[in-house]
Amino acid sequence: MNRTCPACGAAQGRVLRTMRYALFDDSTLPRRTRITLCQDCGFVYADSEATAQDYLAHYRRNSIYAAAHEVRAGLSPQAQAPLVERAHRFISQLPPSATLVDIGAGSGDFLQVLGGLRPDVRRVALDPDPRCVAALQASGLDARLGSLDDLPASLAGQADAVVLSHVLEHLWSPLEGIAQAAALLKPTGVLYVETPDRQGYGEHPNVPFYYFDPEHINHFAVQDHARLGARAALAMQAQGRSTLTLAGGVTYPVCWALLRRSHTAADAPLPPTDPCSLERHLLEQEDRLRRWLASACQVLAATDSAIIVWGTGSQAQRVLAEGLLDACKVLAFVDSDASKQGRRLAGIPIMAPDQGLALAPLAPVAILAARAASASIRRALAASHPDRQVLALDALAD
Ligand SMILES: [Zn+2]
């Protein structure tokens, strides 16, 4: 084992499942991870032969939010509602002209929503991706290059609120991440954290093992934020569970917490989280994956021509590792995410969709993506190549 429990520090863990991933040929992430249950606190995390440096190298190279550097002109009401809800969890506590720092601001959606609700708040966006920063600046925000381990010194102790949304699940040490974020707070400031909610995985189904991907190495439940906060001398002020709405109306479970500096000793240890629901979830996913692979192999076997595969995200990475395409001739992968184009997955080149599809005008296109992403692939395919034969692996029942 390379990791101790990221929530409580315990070294004792029980392996629930080994995840396998086909990764980009140049990836520094592990091809196998062990989904591990902490015997002491019930936290769930991915362990492997990889080290903190392997993950650091990965994120230095591929910003978490690299695909989100276009600032959108407007959000759909469906996508906006959870962000308004998020803002209302703490904006009433912000003094006039407060300073708020969003670490990993990505497309800046949340800051745009916040600006509409509290125009007086000084909003600072930090992101490790220069393209994100440029797009955020172009939209009029105070955006700076930075990440948790490289925070601008000028912001230390300056923030009335720090937002750490969908960052902690990526970190080798979420405790260190929380402590680094808290260093930006004024003594009276609040830290808002939000992560996927493992207790909601089963209630918001997607493709099998959707919530387990190479980058999400910490699986939080609502109690875990309090556990981490206490270790970083932060007291829980409020917490809860909610959902986000992704493209195509796909829902995604999240849990959140509002933390404040605390000078009192940590409270009594929190009781462990019930591990049974996640173990049950993993067993269900195992069955769903077997059924899905059997259906997908049938679809592929009925095609005797070489194919193009659209999608190189975590769904492709999971099912390729299960041998899905071993018996197929794949001419190319295509993906509209420019940061993936020019790389290789399982030795096969990844191209821009128009470039890949032009290679073989008659080749069927297999769609390999989770539910939110497949909706946009279908739209793009219908718009630019309406006559192309589609192998709808994204629409298989399992
Ligand atoms: Zn633990």
Residues whose N, C-alpha, C, O or C-beta is under 5 A from the ligand:
A	BS01	ZN	C5 A7 C8 G9 A10 C38 D40 C41 G42 F43
